[in-house]
Amino acid sequence: MTFSPAQQPEFTRALDAKLTGFLDEQLATVRSISPDAAELLVSIADLTRGGKRLRPLFAFWGAQAAGGEVSEESIVGLGAGLELFPAAALLHDDMIGHSDTRRGAPSVHRRFEATHRGGGWDLDPADFGLAAAVLAGDLALSLSEQAFAGSTPLPRTRQIFDAMRLQVMAGQYLDVLEEQIGGARDPERAVEAARTVVRYKSAKYSVENPVLLGAAQAGASEELLRGLSAFALPLGEAFQLRDDELGVFGDPETTGKPAGDDLREGKRTVLVALTLHRADAAGRMALLDALADPSLDEAGVRAAREAMIASGARAEHEGIIEQLTRTAFEALDALAIPDAAREGLRAAGLAAVKRRA
């Protein structure tokens, strides 16, 4: 059986059932080792529960763009792997960035830290939280591979999945590197470096690779894969730039993270790089004072926001998002693919770049 374009809701339901069943099986295995280890699986299951299923949906529509000739079991298994992979990335990213929250709840390392404190255990709660979250992230990465392998990937699909993992790890390192280089980086070079991080840490694995994985699994030609990439990569970059903007200007009630949390974490985003390049001395100082300050208060967040607006950096940033989005949809319109697939990719793309959370 294969899914038709009209069966996107059925695909999502099948994906949810697959993830639940798969993780329940893994939980049973872990409990057979020791009930004390079960919390590792529970933390991963909680992180993957609900959500927009953005990456699996891009894979679904990528498969439809290539004609939809992929079995239900295969595309659902691929989708499960694409949900577990970002869980691993988020677990590690939250530790690297010292994030206290994720989707309105304590981040996983803070959750394990709180368990340690509540139990009155020996040694250091924070060290335990980090150690447990590292292991949970490693386990999520392993489970992602297991789910993906269960989808019986074609050779081209396997190549894309393997490349995706390498790209994300390299992008994550470059993100850490930019934070450490900080003000030593030439301002113009900083914008370019930040955009490289956007491309490899997020854009490729959030949008481009999911689309390509679905299409490759449905037997897409290399020509079609190149055409889909011309749509999906700029869209993925716009998606991450929107996310970075929400990290500073978003409503905490909607985003699930405290206002200005990305500033506290010292993230050297494109928006930050543009501001440091364009702002006057007072604006640069306001932003530099905010970056990587874990005690940053609302007044400091407001001052950083004002510097971004007054310098014109926010408007330029929004213009980049709009240009990337136009480029993506122009490429989509040029593709010789079924109309239903085109509209499905357009809807998923608009949901990615127009979101407020």
N, C-alpha and C positions, 0 to 999 in steps of 0.2 A: 504494500500500500504506500502511496505517496500523498503528500499534502498538496492541495490546490491553493492558489492565492486567496480564495475566499475562506480558507480554513486556518487563517492566522490565529483566531481564538482557540481552535482545537489544538494547534501546535503549542501555544502557551500553556494550556492545561496539561498537555502530555509532558511538556518540559517540567512543570511543577511536580507532577507525579513522579517523573523519572528522578529528579533531584531528591525528593523526599525518600523514595524507596532506596536509592543508592546510598544516601547518607545514613539511613536507618540500618542498612546492612553493615556499613563500616562501623557504626556505633556498637552494634552487637559484637563485632569482632574485637573492638577495643575493650569492651566490658568483659569479654572472655579472658583478656589479658589481665585486667584489673579494673574494678569499678572506679578506682581513683583516677584513671586516665580518661574517663568518659568526657570530662569537661573540655578536653581538646576538641573532640568532635562536636560537642554541643555549641562551642563558640563559633565554629565554622558554619554549622547549620543555621545559627541565628543570623550570621552575617549574610547568608545567601537567601534567607527567607524573604519573600515579597520582592519589592523593587520593580523597576521598569522593564527588566529583561532586555535591555537595549542591545547588547552584543548578540545574544541569540536571535533577536528579531532581525538584525542586519544580516546574519547568516541565512536566516529563512528567506529573506527577500533576495539575497545574492543567489541562492539556489533557484528561486523563481526566475531570476533574470537569465539564468543559464538553461531554462526549460523545465525546471522542477523535477528532473528525473533522478531523484534520490529517495531512498526508502525512509519511511517514518522513523524506524529504529536508528538509522544512521544520522539523520538531521537532528533528532532529539538528543542523541548521545553527544553529537558535536556541540549542541547548545549547552548541555550540562557541563562539558569541559570549559566552555567559554564563560560560564557563570562562576566556576570554581577558580579559574585562573585569576580574575581580578580580586577575588577574596584573598588569595595569597599576596597579591601586590599591595592591597590595602592594609593588610595586617603588618607587613614590613614597612610600608610608607608611614603608617601612624607611629610606629616606634622611632623611625628615623627622624620624623618631624616633631616628636614629643607631643602628639595630639592627644588631648584628653577625651574627646568625644568623636563618635562616628554615627551619623544618622540619628542624632538626638539621644544616643545612649553612650555609656562609657566605652571608650575604645578597648580592644581586647586585652592589651597589656595592663590597662588600668583596672579592668575587671578582675584579672588574676591577682593583681596587687591588692585589691580590696578584699578578695577571698583570704589572702594571707593575713592581712591586718585583722579581719574579723575572726580568724581562727586563733589568733595569738601565737602564731608559729615562730620558729627560730629564724635567725638570720634576717636578711633585708627584704622587705616586701617589694620594693621597686625592682630589685634584681630578680626576684622570682617572677614578677609580672613580665619583665622583658624576656627572660628565658622561656617561659611558657608560651608567650606570643610568637617568639622565633620558631619554636617547634610547631605551633599551630599553623603558621604561615608555610613552613616546609611541608607539613602534612597536606595542606590545601593544594599546594603545587603538585605534590605527588598524586593526589586524588584527581586533579584536573587532567593529568596525563592518563590516568587509569580510565576516566570517563571518555576521554578523546579516543584512546586506543580501542575502546569498546564500540566506537562508531564505525569500525572497519574503514579507516581513512584510505583514500586513494593515494598513490605516491606523491602527486602534486599537492594534495591537501596536507600531507605530512610535512613536506618541505616548508609550506607557509606557516604551519603551526610551530615548527622548530625555529624558523626565523623570527617569529613573533616573540618567543621567549627570550631569545638573545637580544632583540631590540629593546625590550622593556628593561632588562637588567642593565644594559648599557645606558639607556636613558635615565634610569634611576640614579646610576652613579654620576652621570653628568649633572643631574639636579643637585646632588650633594656637593659636587665639586664647585658648582657656581655659588652655592651658599658660602662655601669656605673661601673662595677667591674674593668674593664680595667687592669692596671698593677698589681692589687692585686691578680689576678688569676695566679696560677702556670702555667708556659709556656706549659708544657705537657698537663695539664688539659685543657688549653685554646683551644688546637687543638680539643680535644674530645668535648668540649662544643660547639665550632663553628660548628662541624659536626652535632651535635644534632639540632642546629638552622637550618642548611641546610635541614635536613630531614623533620622537622615539619613545618617550616615556608614556605617552597617552594616545596621540592621534592614530597611530598605526594599530594599536591593540584594541582601542575603543570602537573604531569604525572601519578602517581600511581592511585589516586582516579578517575580522568577522565576515565582511561582505565577500572577500576573496575566498575564504574557507568554504562558505556555503556554495559559491559558484563553482569552485574547483571540485567539490564533492559531487556536484551535479554534472561534471564533465565539461566545464567551460573551456573554450579555446584560449590560447595565450593572448590572442587579440582582444577577446572579450575581457579577460582579466586586466589587461592594460587599460581598457576603457573604463572599467569599474573602478580601478585605482584612481583614475583622473577625477572621478566623482568623489570617492570615499576619503581620500587623503586630505584634500582641503576642507572637506566637511568635518573630519576628525580634528583638524587643527582649530577650526572655528568652535567646535564643541569644547575643547580644552580651554581656549581663551575665554569662552563664556563662563566656564567653571572658575577660572582664576578671578574674573571680575566679580562673580558672586561671592568668592572668598573674602572680598573686601567690602562690597556694597550690598551683599545679600541680606535678606531678613532672616535672623536666626530661627524664627518660628517656622520658616519654610525650608531653609537649608539644613537644619538640624545641627549647625555648628555655631559657636559664639561669634558675634560680629568681630571681624578683624583677626580671626584665628590664623589666617595665612600670614599676616604681618608678624604675629607673635612667633610663628615658626620660622620666620626669616626667609620665606620663599622668594627667590629671585625670578619672579615671573616676567613676562613680556611687559605687563602693565607697570611693574616696578622699574624695569630697565628704561622704559620710555619716560617715566616721570623723572628719574635721576638724570636722564639726558636732556630733558626739556625744561625742568623747573629752575627757578632762580635759587639763589643761595639759601634763602629762608625755607623754600619749599623742599629742597634737597635735605636740609637739616631736619625738618619735621618728619620726613619719611625715614631717614637714617636713624633717627631717635626711636622710631616705632619698630623698625625691623629687628627681629630676634630678641625682643624684650618680652619675656614671659609674663611680666606684671603690667603690660600695656593696658591702660584704662580707656574708657569711652572717649575722653577728651583727646587722647593720643591718636585713637582711631580716626576721630573727626579731622584732626589736623593732617593726617596722612591722606585722607580722602580729599580734603580741600586742595592739597598740593597736586594731587592727580587731576583734579578738575581744572584748577587755575592754570596749570601748565599746558593744558590742552592734551595731555597724555591719555585721559580717559576717552576723549572724543576720537583721537587717533586710533586707539585700541578698538573702539566700536567700529570705526571705519575698516580696520583690518578684518574684523569678524564679518562685516557685510560683504567685503570684497571676496573673501574666501568662500562665503556661502553662495554668492553669485557664480563664482568659478565652478563650484561643485555642481550646481543645478544646470548650468549651461552644458557641462560635460554629460550630465545625466540625460538631458534632452537630446544630445547627439547620439546616444547609444541606440543600436538596433536591438531592442529587447521588447518583450511583451508589455503592452500598456499597463496591465495590472501590476507587473513587477516595478515598472517605472513609478507608478503612483504609490506603491507600497514603500519604495525607497525614499520617495519625496516626503511622505508623511513621517517616516521614521527620522529622516534628516531634519525636518522642521521641528519635531519634538526635541531633538538633541540640541539645536542651537537657539531655540526660542524659550527654553525652559527658565524657570526661576528658582529651581532647587536641584 
